Amino acid sequence: HRSHLGGGPAADGFDIFAVEFVVAENSLKLEATDFLLFRQLFRRVPPSTVFVFMDATHRYWAKLVAVAAEEGRFDAALPHFEAGKSLFGFPKHVLVLRKQPALRAGEAPAASASVSSRLAWFESHRMAHGEWWKRRAAGGDEDSDETSTLPQTLQCDAQVE
């Protein structure tokens, strides 16, 4: 189907958005605007639109899912690639969002416990990374590795949610 997003011909007719290595690289600007670009996209796209985010880190996945939930009803999936079997031979962090029709009266959204726990873990990484940058900017932890402040690894049974 075709949908007009209000952004002119370049934004017309997309059913899938591939967002590759954009979020982490622009995280400061995205956070400063409360992810306005993605808020507007999430709000304006029709149901069944898919967003595939691929990035060097998973730190912003929980924030993107939360922003999407504020703007509409979205399913979230967190595909997992085994080391050496991912795209181009190195692991990428992937988030897939799919917009659903609005809920009907009395209908409750279903959330995967596995996805929810993984998103909470990802958010803890984002928060720890932010604290590390604050300490570094204040003149401390210049020589330390940021990974020393990250939560322990989450074990996950599911390959794809």
Summary of the structure (lengths in Angstrom):
residues: 161
radius of gyration: 17.2
end to end distance: 25.9
largest distance: 54.9
contacts: 392
relative contact order: 0.14
helix: 40%
strand: 15%
